[in-house]
């Protein structure tokens, strides 16, 4: 199926415009077939829709996410399969994602002050804890999946959508690795089972990027970045961005060892910057 255009009808939804696209698929602003409402309609890529294991997990977890009620989790309205493509209808959030606030992309925005980063991370940490209590792991916490509304409220999107991955090779094969590996937990990159502690690590990487303007690790390839997550010393935010990051924020990047899961904080909220 080719990309949808304004006026096209897909799964009953009328497409208004494309909101974004990537390795996971495309996202459209779409008019609900019956209600006077616009949803963010995510149409997942063919390689995901055709993967039986992914399809089973998507259907199972989307149903659980639809039952979550949290002010910092984007609501799931519906999900289904049309023309061989999985789709999920999400609450449409008017705002932008946090990628524009990382220094590598400041042409579209400005770095956030540390107090604002702490406020956002606190909201997302609380959302992750709410999901963890239901047995859900996000698997892809990163600036691109955190939406900031006009009133300043942060919301986490793409629950139940992230590709589980079986190590960096499998992630690379999906075509989504580059934007994910920079924030992925070492156990995920090595193909191990992940739980809420992996989301804590990814949230800490997100906080680090927002505070310092740089990713925790960089490299010439996806594999090089993955190796750094597994083996390299954990950078300290105050050393990466002296003068910009207040000393207490060091904790958000060095709160747990990525190699020893038992050193994780008991909850995501406990790992937030003070």
For each residue, the residues with C-beta under 8 A, 3 or more apart:
1: 43 46 83 84 85
2:
3: 18 21 26
4: 8 10 15 18 26 28 43
5: 8 15
6: 15 16 17
7: 14 15
8: 4 5 14 15
9: 12 13 14 15
10: 4 13 15 28 30 41 43 82 83 87
11: 41 80 82 87
12: 9 33
13: 9 10 28 30 31 32 33 39 41 89
14: 7 8 9 30 31 33
15: 4 5 6 7 8 9 10 18 28 29 30 41
16: 6 28 29 30 31 38
17: 6 28 29
18: 3 4 15 21 26 27 28 29
19: 27 28 29 40
20: 26 27
21: 3 18 25 26 27
22: 25 176 179
23: 45 174 175 176 177 179
24: 42 44 45 48 158 161 163 176
25: 21 22 42 43 44 45 48 85
26: 3 4 18 20 21 42 43
27: 18 19 20 21 40 41 42 43
28: 4 10 13 15 16 17 18 19 40 41 42 43
29: 15 16 17 18 19 38 39 40 41 92
30: 10 13 14 15 16 38 39 40 41 89
31: 13 14 16 37 38
32: 13 35 36 37 38 39 89
33: 12 13 14
34:
35: 32
36: 32
37: 31 32
38: 16 29 30 31 32 92
39: 13 29 30 32 77 78 89 90 91 92
40: 19 27 28 29 30 74 89 90 91 92 93
41: 10 11 13 15 27 28 29 30 87 88 89 90
42: 24 25 26 27 28 87 88 89 90 158 161
43: 1 4 10 25 26 27 28 85 86 87
44: 24 25 48 49 58 85 86 87 88 161
45: 23 24 25 48 49 85 175
46: 1 49 50 84 85
47: 50 51 174 175
48: 24 25 44 45 51 54 55 58 86 163 174
49: 44 45 46 54 55 81 84 85 86
50: 46 47 55 84
51: 47 48 54 55
52: 55 56
53: 56 57 164
54: 48 49 51 57 58 163 164
55: 48 49 50 51 52 58 59 86
56: 52 53 59 60
57: 53 54 60 61 160 164
58: 44 48 54 55 61 62 79 86 88 160 161
59: 55 56 62 63 79
60: 56 57 63 64
61: 57 58 64 65 136 159 160
62: 58 59 65 66 76 79 88 160 161
63: 59 60 66 67 79
64: 60 61 67 68 134 135 136 160
65: 61 62 68 73 76 131 136 159 160
66: 62 63 75 76 77 79
67: 63 64 134
68: 64 65 73 75 76 130 131 134 136 159
69: 75
70: 73 126 127 130 131
71: 123 153 155
72: 123 124 126 127 153 154 155 156
73: 65 68 70 127 130 131 155 156 159
74: 40 90 91 93 147 155 156 157 158 159
75: 66 68 69 90 91
76: 62 65 66 68 79 88 89 90 91 159 160
77: 39 66 89 90 91
78: 39 88 89
79: 58 59 62 63 66 76 86 87 88 89
80: 11 86 87
81: 49 84 85 86 87
82: 10 11 85 87
83: 1 10
84: 1 46 49 50 81
85: 1 25 43 44 45 46 49 81 82
86: 43 44 48 49 55 58 79 80 81
87: 10 11 41 42 43 44 79 80 81 82
88: 41 42 44 58 62 76 78 79 160 161
89: 13 30 32 39 40 41 42 76 77 78 79
90: 39 40 41 42 74 75 76 77 157
91: 39 40 74 75 76 77
92: 29 38 39 40
93: 40 74 147 149 155 157
94: 149 150
95: 147 148 149 150
96: 100 109 147 148
97: 100 143 144 145 146 147 148
98: 101 102 112 120 143 144 146 147 148 206 210
99: 102 105 143 144
100: 96 97 105 106 108 109
101: 98 106 109 110 111 112 143 210
102: 98 99 105 106 111 143 209 210 213 214 215
103: 106 111 212 213 214
104: 213 214 215
105: 99 100 102 108 109
106: 100 101 102 103 109 110 111 213
107:
108: 100 105
109: 96 100 101 105 106
110: 101 106
111: 101 102 103 106 210 213 244
112: 98 101 116 117 120 210
113: 116 117
114: 117 118 211 244 245 246 249 273
115: 118 119
116: 112 113 119 120
117: 112 113 114 120 121 207 210 211 249 273
118: 114 115 121 122 249 272 273 274
119: 115 116 122 123 152 154
120: 98 112 116 117 123 124 146 148 154 210
121: 117 118 124 125 203 206 207 210 252 272 273
122: 118 119 125 126 269 272
123: 71 72 119 120 126 127 153 154
124: 72 120 121 127 128 141 146 154 156 203 206 268
125: 121 122 128 129 203 267 268 269 271 272
126: 70 72 122 123 129 130 268 269
127: 70 72 73 123 124 130 131 155 156
128: 124 125 131 132 138 141 156 196 199 200 203 268
129: 125 126 132 133 196 267 268 269
130: 68 70 73 126 127 133 134
131: 65 68 70 73 127 128 134 136 137 138 159 196
132: 128 129 135 136 137 195 196 199 267 268
133: 129 130
134: 64 67 68 130 131
135: 64 132
136: 61 64 65 68 131 132 159 160
137: 131 132 194 195 196 198 199
138: 128 131 141 145 156 158 159 162 199 202
139: 162 163 164 165 188 194 198 199
140: 145 158 161 162 163 180 183 184 202
141: 124 128 138 145 146 156 183 199 202 203 206
142: 145 146 179 180 182 183 202 205 206
143: 97 98 99 101 102 146 183 206 209 210
144: 97 98 99 179
145: 97 138 140 141 142 156 157 158
146: 97 98 120 124 141 142 143 154 155 156 157 206
147: 74 93 95 96 97 98 154 155 156 157
148: 95 96 97 98 120 152 153 154 155
149: 93 94 95 152 153 154 155
150: 94 95
151:
152: 119 148 149
153: 71 72 123 148 149
154: 72 119 120 123 124 146 147 148 149
155: 71 72 73 74 93 127 146 147 148 149
156: 72 73 74 124 127 128 138 141 145 146 147 159
157: 74 90 93 145 146 147
158: 24 42 74 138 140 145 161 162
159: 61 65 68 73 74 76 131 136 138 156
160: 57 58 61 62 64 65 76 88 136
161: 24 42 44 58 62 88 140 158
162: 138 139 140 158 180
163: 24 48 54 139 140 171 174 176
164: 53 54 57 139
165: 139 168 170 171 174 180 184 188 189 191
166: 169 170 191
167: 170 171 189 190 191
168: 165 171 172 177 181 189 190 222 223 226
169: 166 172 173
170: 165 166 167 173 174 191
171: 163 165 167 168 174 176 177 180 181 184 189 222
172: 168 169 175 177 222 223
173: 169 170
174: 23 47 48 163 165 170 171 177
175: 23 45 47 172
176: 22 23 24 163 171 179 180
177: 23 168 171 172 174 180 181 222
178: 181 182 222
179: 22 23 142 144 176 182
180: 140 142 162 165 171 176 177 183 184
181: 168 171 177 178 184 189 222 225 226 229
182: 142 178 179 205 209 215 216 217 218 225
183: 140 141 142 143 180 202 205 206 209 215 216
184: 140 165 171 180 181 188 189 198 202 226 229
185: 188 189 194 197 198 199 201 202 229 258
186: 189 190 201 229 230 258 259
187: 190 192 193 194 198 258 261
188: 139 165 184 185 191 192 194 198
189: 165 167 168 171 181 184 185 186 226 229 230
190: 167 168 186 187 230
191: 165 166 167 170 188
192: 187 188
193: 187
194: 137 139 185 187 188 197 198
195: 132 137 198
196: 128 129 131 132 137 199 200 268
197: 185 194 200 201 256 261 264
198: 137 139 184 185 187 188 194 195 201 202
199: 128 132 137 138 139 141 185 196 202 203 268
200: 128 196 197 203 204 255 256 264 265 268 271
201: 185 186 197 198 204 205 256 258 264
202: 138 140 141 142 183 184 185 198 199 205 206
203: 121 124 125 128 141 199 200 206 207 268 271
204: 200 201 207 208 252 253 255 256 271
205: 142 182 183 201 202 208 209 215 216 253
206: 98 121 124 141 142 143 146 183 202 203 209 210
207: 117 121 203 204 210 211 249 252 253 272 273
208: 204 205 211 212 214 215 216 235 237 240 252 253
209: 102 143 182 183 205 206 212 213 214 215 216
210: 98 101 102 111 112 117 120 121 143 206 207
211: 114 117 207 208 237 241 244 245 249 252 273
212: 103 208 209 237 240 241 244 245
213: 102 103 104 106 111 209 241 244
214: 102 103 104 208 209 218 240 241
215: 102 104 182 183 205 208 209 218 225
216: 182 183 205 208 209 229 234 235 253
217: 182 225 228 229 232 235
218: 182 214 215 225
219: 222 223 224 225 227 228
220: 224
221: 224 225
222: 168 171 172 177 178 181 219 225 226
223: 168 172 219 226 227
224: 219 220 221 227 228
225: 181 182 215 217 218 219 221 222 228 229
226: 168 181 184 189 222 223 229 230
227: 219 223 224 230 231 232
228: 217 219 224 225 231 232
229: 181 184 185 186 189 216 217 225 226 232 258
230: 186 189 190 226 227 258 259
231: 227 228
232: 217 227 228 229
233:
234: 216 253 254 257 258
235: 208 216 217 239 240 253
236: 239 240 250 253 254
237: 208 211 212 240 241 245 249 250 252 253
238: 241 242 245 246 247 249 250
239: 235 236 242
240: 208 212 214 235 236 237 245
241: 211 212 213 214 237 238 244 245
242: 238 239 245
243:
244: 111 114 211 212 213 241
245: 114 211 212 237 238 240 241 242 249 250
246: 114 238 249
247: 238 250
248: 251 273 274
249: 114 117 118 207 211 237 238 245 246 252 253 273
250: 236 237 238 245 247 253 254
251: 248 254 255 271 273 274
252: 121 204 207 208 211 237 249 255 271 272 273
253: 204 205 207 208 216 234 235 236 237 249 250
254: 234 236 250 251
255: 200 204 251 252 265 271
256: 197 200 201 204 260 263 264 265 271
257: 234 260 263
258: 185 186 187 201 229 230 234
259: 186 230
260: 256 257 263
261: 187 197 264
262:
263: 256 257 260
264: 197 200 201 256 261 271
265: 200 255 256 268 270 271
266: 270
267: 125 129 132 270 271
268: 124 125 126 128 129 132 196 199 200 203 265 271 272
269: 122 125 126 129 272
270: 265 266 267
271: 125 200 203 204 251 252 255 256 264 265 267 268
272: 118 121 122 125 207 252 268 269
273: 114 117 118 121 207 211 248 249 251 252
274: 118 248 251
